[in-house]
Amino acid sequence: MIRFQTIEPKAAPKLAPQPRPTRTIIDRLADAICEIAGEQRPVTTQALLDRGFREPVIKRYADPARALARRRFNKHI
């Protein structure tokens, strides 16, 4: 006589939470500010527009990005 073995369903493995984006808009904006300042150019809205940022993004995130850029910026002479 043939007997079939019942198989218990395996518990689904727990998935790790999805990683956050590696760089936020504030990080990218702060990097652009550091690059512009490192080139001895004034950091203006137009300079950031030339780097590909849109004006509403610049207006919204300029202050935190400026603070982050001040902490990061090291000028090497």
N, CA, C and O atoms as a DFTB+ gen file, in Angstrom:
308 C
 N C O
     1  1       0.835      -1.161       0.000
     2  2       0.000       0.000       0.000
     3  2       0.892       1.240       0.000
     4  3       1.898       1.284       0.708
     5  1       0.528       2.237      -0.786
     6  2       1.309       3.457      -0.898
     7  2       0.701       4.504       0.020
     8  3      -0.504       4.758       0.015
     9  1       1.587       5.098       0.806
    10  2       1.146       6.174       1.691
    11  2       1.850       7.452       1.263
    12  3       3.043       7.443       0.961
    13  1       1.120       8.530       1.241
    14  2       1.690       9.820       0.877
    15  2       2.008      10.602       2.143
    16  3       1.207      10.682       3.075
    17  1       3.188      11.165       2.139
    18  2       3.597      11.951       3.282
    19  2       3.098      13.380       3.095
    20  3       3.285      13.980       2.036
    21  1       2.479      13.903       4.105
    22  2       2.025      15.295       4.027
    23  2       3.185      16.201       4.435
    24  3       3.880      15.952       5.420
    25  1       3.365      17.231       3.668
    26  2       4.458      18.160       3.929
    27  2       3.867      19.443       4.488
    28  3       2.947      20.032       3.920
    29  1       4.424      19.855       5.617
    30  2       3.977      21.098       6.238
    31  2       4.511      22.275       5.416
    32  3       5.676      22.264       5.017
    33  1       3.701      23.262       5.164
    34  2       4.217      24.423       4.423
    35  2       5.271      25.146       5.265
    36  3       5.105      25.352       6.467
    37  1       6.346      25.518       4.599
    38  2       7.419      26.216       5.301
    39  2       7.000      27.659       5.552
    40  3       6.279      28.275       4.768
    41  1       7.477      28.158       6.661
    42  2       7.201      29.561       6.966
    43  2       7.986      30.430       5.991
    44  3       9.155      30.172       5.704
    45  1       7.340      31.432       5.506
    46  2       8.004      32.337       4.559
    47  2       9.132      33.070       5.281
    48  3       8.955      33.517       6.414
    49  1      10.274      33.196       4.641
    50  2      11.374      33.909       5.300
    51  2      11.021      35.385       5.474
    52  3      10.364      35.994       4.630
    53  1      11.472      35.929       6.577
    54  2      11.200      37.340       6.835
    55  2      12.106      38.175       5.949
    56  3      13.317      37.964       5.888
    57  1      11.504      39.108       5.279
    58  2      12.260      39.976       4.390
    59  2      12.815      41.160       5.175
    60  3      12.152      41.713       6.052
    61  1      14.010      41.522       4.850
    62  2      14.621      42.688       5.479
    63  2      13.932      43.944       4.953
    64  3      13.464      43.963       3.814
    65  1      13.867      44.978       5.762
    66  2      13.254      46.213       5.266
    67  2      14.049      46.769       4.092
    68  3      15.269      46.617       4.016
    69  1      13.345      47.403       3.197
    70  2      13.987      47.969       2.017
    71  2      14.939      49.087       2.437
    72  3      14.594      49.911       3.284
    73  1      16.119      49.118       1.856
    74  2      17.046      50.193       2.221
    75  2      16.550      51.536       1.710
    76  3      15.872      51.628       0.687
    77  1      16.907      52.558       2.446
    78  2      16.534      53.904       2.034
    79  2      17.381      54.314       0.848
    80  3      18.438      53.733       0.603
    81  1      16.928      55.302       0.120
    82  2      17.771      55.785      -0.982
    83  2      19.145      56.180      -0.440
    84  3      19.259      56.722       0.660
    85  1      20.165      55.906      -1.215
    86  2      21.513      56.131      -0.706
    87  2      21.807      57.605      -0.480
    88  3      22.532      57.955       0.452
    89  1      21.267      58.454      -1.300
    90  2      21.519      59.881      -1.147
    91  2      20.209      60.645      -1.246
    92  3      19.428      60.452      -2.178
    93  1      19.986      61.498      -0.291
    94  2      18.775      62.308      -0.319
    95  2      19.012      63.546      -1.175
    96  3      20.138      63.830      -1.583
    97  1      17.958      64.260      -1.433
    98  2      18.067      65.483      -2.227
    99  2      18.923      66.511      -1.491
   100  3      19.638      67.293      -2.118
   101  1      18.848      66.509      -0.168
   102  2      19.662      67.449       0.608
   103  2      21.141      67.117       0.449
   104  3      21.971      68.019       0.336
   105  1      21.481      65.815       0.439
   106  2      22.878      65.410       0.229
   107  2      23.380      65.853      -1.139
   108  3      24.484      66.382      -1.262
   109  1      22.568      65.635      -2.158
   110  2      22.994      66.006      -3.511
   111  2      23.135      67.520      -3.655
   112  3      24.059      68.011      -4.302
   113  1      22.209      68.245      -3.043
   114  2      22.266      69.704      -3.102
   115  2      23.483      70.226      -2.332
   116  3      24.148      71.157      -2.787
   117  1      23.776      69.637      -1.176
   118  2      24.951      70.043      -0.396
   119  2      26.241      69.745      -1.157
   120  3      27.177      70.544      -1.123
   121  1      26.298      68.610      -1.839
   122  2      27.482      68.292      -2.644
   123  2      27.673      69.302      -3.769
   124  3      28.795      69.720      -4.056
   125  1      26.573      69.689      -4.399
   126  2      26.665      70.682      -5.474
   127  2      27.140      72.027      -4.928
   128  3      27.927      72.719      -5.574
   129  1      26.664      72.395      -3.744
   130  2      27.102      73.649      -3.127
   131  2      28.600      73.597      -2.836
   132  3      29.314      74.568      -3.088
   133  1      29.080      72.471      -2.308
   134  2      30.515      72.325      -2.022
   135  2      31.341      72.386      -3.299
   136  3      32.412      72.994      -3.317
   137  1      30.856      71.764      -4.361
   138  2      31.595      71.781      -5.625
   139  2      31.679      73.197      -6.197
   140  3      32.732      73.624      -6.671
   141  1      30.568      73.912      -6.148
   142  2      30.557      75.280      -6.674
   143  2      31.483      76.168      -5.842
   144  3      32.243      76.968      -6.387
   145  1      31.412      76.022      -4.522
   146  2      32.276      76.828      -3.653
   147  2      33.741      76.459      -3.851
   148  3      34.612      77.325      -3.768
   149  1      34.017      75.202      -4.107
   150  2      35.386      74.769      -4.345
   151  2      35.958      75.298      -5.644
   152  3      37.176      75.393      -5.797
   153  1      35.090      75.641      -6.576
   154  2      35.526      76.218      -7.853
   155  2      35.695      77.733      -7.768
   156  3      35.914      78.396      -8.782
   157  1      35.591      78.278      -6.555
   158  2      35.725      79.720      -6.322
   159  2      34.627      80.515      -7.020
   160  3      34.840      81.669      -7.392
   161  1      33.458      79.909      -7.201
   162  2      32.324      80.601      -7.808
   163  2      31.298      80.885      -6.730
   164  3      31.190      80.115      -5.776
   165  1      30.545      81.961      -6.851
   166  2      29.491      82.223      -5.867
   167  2      28.353      81.211      -6.022
   168  3      27.968      80.843      -7.131
   169  1      27.837      80.780      -4.887
   170  2      26.734      79.817      -4.903
   171  2      25.438      80.607      -5.017
   172  3      24.991      81.231      -4.054
   173  1      24.847      80.575      -6.187
   174  2      23.600      81.289      -6.443
   175  2      22.551      80.296      -6.917
   176  3      22.846      79.141      -7.224
   177  1      21.329      80.779      -6.967
   178  2      20.251      79.940      -7.485
   179  2      20.520      79.553      -8.930
   180  3      20.250      78.422      -9.336
   181  1      21.048      80.482      -9.700
   182  2      21.338      80.193     -11.107
   183  2      22.407      79.110     -11.235
   184  3      22.321      78.254     -12.116
   185  1      23.408      79.143     -10.367
   186  2      24.460      78.120     -10.415
   187  2      23.886      76.741     -10.102
   188  3      24.296      75.744     -10.697
   189  1      22.940      76.686      -9.171
   190  2      22.312      75.404      -8.837
   191  2      21.356      74.961      -9.942
   192  3      21.215      73.766     -10.201
   193  1      20.700      75.920     -10.591
   194  2      19.852      75.577     -11.735
   195  2      20.696      74.985     -12.859
   196  3      20.266      74.060     -13.547
   197  1      21.899      75.525     -13.041
   198  2      22.802      74.995     -14.064
   199  2      23.243      73.572     -13.748
   200  3      23.593      72.810     -14.649
   201  1      23.227      73.218     -12.465
   202  2      23.601      71.854     -12.053
   203  2      22.443      70.869     -12.190
   204  3      22.621      69.676     -11.942
   205  1      21.265      71.345     -12.579
   206  2      20.147      70.443     -12.834
   207  2      19.088      70.403     -11.753
   208  3      18.167      69.590     -11.836
   209  1      19.185      71.249     -10.745
   210  2      18.161      71.299      -9.706
   211  2      17.060      72.255     -10.144
   212  3      17.322      73.255     -10.813
   213  1      15.824      71.939      -9.762
   214  2      14.714      72.818     -10.107
   215  2      14.523      73.866      -9.013
   216  3      14.903      73.657      -7.861
   217  1      13.935      74.982      -9.389
   218  2      13.803      76.106      -8.460
   219  2      12.980      75.782      -7.208
   220  3      13.378      76.193      -6.118
   221  1      11.845      75.061      -7.308
   222  2      11.115      74.732      -6.073
   223  2      11.940      73.864      -5.118
   224  3      11.836      74.003      -3.899
   225  1      12.752      72.976      -5.676
   226  2      13.608      72.121      -4.844
   227  2      14.655      72.974      -4.139
   228  3      14.940      72.768      -2.960
   229  1      15.219      73.921      -4.858
   230  2      16.240      74.792      -4.270
   231  2      15.637      75.622      -3.141
   232  3      16.234      75.743      -2.071
   233  1      14.455      76.193      -3.376
   234  2      13.818      77.018      -2.350
   235  2      13.470      76.203      -1.109
   236  3      13.610      76.681       0.017
   237  1      13.020      74.980      -1.319
   238  2      12.575      74.170      -0.187
   239  2      13.734      73.637       0.649
   240  3      13.651      73.623       1.877
   241  1      14.809      73.202       0.005
   242  2      15.881      72.508       0.718
   243  2      17.172      73.312       0.832
   244  3      18.195      72.759       1.236
   245  1      17.159      74.586       0.493
   246  2      18.398      75.374       0.501
   247  2      18.995      75.497       1.899
   248  3      20.203      75.322       2.064
   249  1      18.183      75.792       2.901
   250  2      18.725      76.006       4.249
   251  2      19.357      74.746       4.841
   252  3      20.495      74.817       5.307
   253  1      18.672      73.589       4.848
   254  2      19.348      72.401       5.401
   255  2      20.546      71.961       4.570
   256  3      21.523      71.448       5.116
   257  1      20.481      72.154       3.264
   258  2      21.617      71.779       2.417
   259  2      22.801      72.704       2.672
   260  3      23.949      72.258       2.672
   261  1      22.530      73.980       2.887
   262  2      23.603      74.928       3.179
   263  2      24.274      74.572       4.505
   264  3      25.499      74.617       4.614
   265  1      23.477      74.222       5.508
   266  2      24.050      73.842       6.802
   267  2      24.899      72.573       6.675
   268  3      25.971      72.480       7.272
   269  1      24.426      71.614       5.908
   270  2      25.183      70.380       5.699
   271  2      26.462      70.654       4.917
   272  3      27.504      70.069       5.212
   273  1      26.395      71.527       3.936
   274  2      27.581      71.861       3.143
   275  2      28.623      72.564       4.006
   276  3      29.821      72.347       3.822
   277  1      28.195      73.390       4.930
   278  2      29.150      74.061       5.824
   279  2      29.881      73.054       6.699
   280  3      31.070      73.214       6.971
   281  1      29.180      72.025       7.137
   282  2      29.832      71.000       7.958
   283  2      30.793      70.150       7.140
   284  3      31.817      69.705       7.658
   285  1      30.480      69.919       5.876
   286  2      31.286      69.035       5.035
   287  2      32.462      69.716       4.346
   288  3      33.481      69.079       4.080
   289  1      32.327      70.992       4.061
   290  2      33.277      71.651       3.165
   291  2      34.630      71.846       3.832
   292  3      34.731      72.457       4.896
   293  1      35.662      71.321       3.195
   294  2      37.046      71.545       3.603
   295  2      37.776      72.104       2.407
   296  3      37.854      71.473       1.353
   297  1      38.300      73.282       2.582
   298  2      39.008      73.916       1.473
   299  2      40.488      73.580       1.587
   300  3      41.125      73.888       2.595
   301  1      41.031      72.950       0.553
   302  2      42.443      72.591       0.532
   303  2      43.189      73.594      -0.327
   304  3      42.837      73.837      -1.481
   305  1      44.212      74.160       0.253
   306  2      44.997      75.166      -0.474
   307  2      46.299      74.546      -0.938
   308  3      47.112      75.220      -1.571
